[in-house]
């Protein structure tokens, strides 16, 4: 990501994982949030397109539905704090460069970037209408590796930022 950032000339970087298929209107829906100068990132909704491939993929599609329609939407509605998820998302180039780009020594660069943006006074927005489709894993081994990596990454980011989070002038105690 940082190697690509060196070549970016636009105001907004849009990121999709290789297995994602964005709907035709995703970019328009994501970038509209940047009219607000405090917004430095926007996250779209990811849906699983292969839920019929295995019982596990079906459960993951349910998990994604809950995660994006309940968790992200709820965090935005209640606290104004959705997460930048790393795929089907956009980030303001100037804010990203100000923070030194993506942190290469973390397992979850998206969670790391979310906290660095919020702790710098920026906001992330979630757009339920900016939809893309991705492939869910179909085996328990792949699921375990994926979720273990995510868990390790989230724990690392919390260790890196928990003190700054509690002391942040940009977050209320509830947030």
C-alpha positions in Angstrom: 0.0 0.0 0.0 2.8 2.4 0.8 4.6 1.7 -2.4 1.4 2.5 -4.3 0.9 5.7 -2.2 4.1 7.1 -3.6 2.4 7.2 -7.0 -0.9 8.7 -5.9 -1.7 12.1 -7.3 -5.4 12.4 -6.3 -7.0 13.7 -3.1 -8.6 10.4 -2.1 -7.2 6.8 -2.2 -9.8 4.1 -2.7 -8.8 0.5 -1.6 -10.3 -2.8 -2.6 -8.9 -6.3 -1.8 -8.1 -8.5 -4.8 -11.1 -10.7 -4.2 -13.6 -7.8 -3.9 -16.1 -6.8 -6.6 -17.3 -3.2 -6.1 -20.7 -2.2 -7.3 -20.7 0.4 -10.0 -21.6 3.3 -7.7 -19.2 2.5 -4.8 -16.6 5.2 -5.5 -19.2 7.9 -5.9 -20.8 6.8 -2.6 -17.6 6.7 -0.7 -16.0 10.0 -1.9 -19.1 12.1 -1.1 -18.2 11.9 2.6 -15.1 13.9 2.0 -17.0 17.1 1.5 -16.8 17.3 5.3 -13.2 18.4 6.0 -13.0 16.5 9.3 -13.7 13.2 7.5 -10.5 11.4 6.6 -11.8 8.0 5.7 -15.0 6.3 4.5 -15.9 2.6 4.8 -18.4 0.8 2.6 -20.3 -2.4 3.3 -18.8 -5.7 2.2 -21.1 -8.7 1.5 -20.1 -12.3 1.0 -20.8 -13.5 -2.6 -20.1 -17.2 -2.1 -22.3 -18.0 0.9 -23.6 -21.1 -0.8 -20.2 -22.6 -1.3 -20.0 -24.2 2.2 -21.8 -24.1 5.5 -18.9 -22.0 6.9 -19.2 -19.5 4.1 -22.9 -19.2 4.8 -22.1 -18.5 8.5 -19.5 -15.9 7.5 -22.1 -14.2 5.2 -24.4 -13.9 8.3 -21.4 -12.6 10.3 -20.7 -10.0 7.7 -24.3 -8.9 7.6 -24.3 -8.4 11.3 -20.9 -6.8 11.3 -21.6 -4.2 8.7 -25.3 -3.6 9.2 -25.3 -3.7 13.0 -21.8 -3.1 14.3 -20.5 -0.5 11.9 -23.9 1.2 11.4 -24.5 1.1 15.2 -21.1 2.5 16.1 -21.6 5.4 13.6 -25.2 6.1 14.8 -24.5 5.9 18.5 -20.9 7.1 18.8 -19.8 8.5 15.4 -17.0 6.0 15.4 -17.1 3.4 12.6 -13.9 1.6 11.6 -11.9 2.0 8.5 -11.9 -1.6 7.4 -9.1 -1.8 4.9 -11.2 -2.9 1.8 -14.0 -1.1 0.1 -12.9 2.1 1.7 -11.4 5.4 0.9 -9.0 7.7 2.8 -8.0 11.3 2.3 -4.5 11.3 0.8 -3.3 14.3 2.7 -4.3 12.8 6.1 -2.7 9.5 5.2 0.5 11.2 4.2 0.4 13.4 7.3 0.3 10.2 9.4 3.2 8.6 7.5 1.1 6.2 5.4 0.0 2.8 6.5 2.0 1.4 9.4 4.0 -1.6 7.9 4.8 -3.3 11.3 1.2 -4.1 12.2 -0.9 -7.1 11.2 -4.1 -5.0 10.9 -3.2 -1.8 9.1 -6.8 -0.8 8.8 -7.4 -0.9 12.6 -4.1 0.9 13.2 -5.1 3.6 10.6 -8.5 4.0 12.2 -7.0 4.8 15.6 -4.3 7.1 14.2 -6.9 9.1 12.3 -9.3 9.4 15.2 -6.5 10.2 17.7 -5.4 13.0 15.3 -8.9 14.6 15.3 -10.2 13.1 12.0 -13.4 11.1 11.6 -14.3 7.9 9.7 -17.7 7.5 8.1 -19.6 4.3 7.2 -21.7 4.2 4.1 -24.2 1.3 4.1 -25.0 2.0 0.4 -21.4 1.6 -0.9 -21.5 -2.1 -1.4 -18.9 -4.5 -2.7 -18.8 -8.3 -2.8 -16.0 -10.5 -1.6 -15.3 -14.2 -1.2 -15.7 -15.8 2.2 -13.3 -18.5 3.3 -14.7 -22.0 2.9 -12.6 -24.1 5.2 -12.1 -24.1 9.0 -8.3 -23.8 8.6 -8.6 -20.7 6.5 -11.2 -19.2 8.8 -8.9 -19.9 11.9 -5.9 -18.3 10.2 -7.9 -15.3 9.1 -9.6 -14.6 12.4 -6.4 -15.4 14.4 -4.5 -12.8 12.4 -7.3 -10.3 12.9 -7.4 -10.9 16.7 -3.6 -10.6 16.9 -3.7 -7.4 15.0 -6.5 -5.8 17.1 -4.7 -6.7 20.3 -1.4 -5.2 18.9 -3.2 -2.0 18.0 -4.9 -1.8 21.4 -1.5 -2.3 23.1 0.0 0.5 20.9 -2.8 3.0 21.4 -4.7 2.3 24.6 -3.1 5.1 26.6 -3.5 7.6 23.9 -7.1 6.6 23.4 -8.0 7.1 27.1 -6.2 10.5 27.1 -7.5 11.7 23.7 -9.0 15.2 23.6 -11.0 14.0 20.5 -12.9 11.3 22.2 -15.5 11.4 24.9 -15.5 8.8 27.7 -18.4 7.1 26.1 -16.6 6.9 22.7 
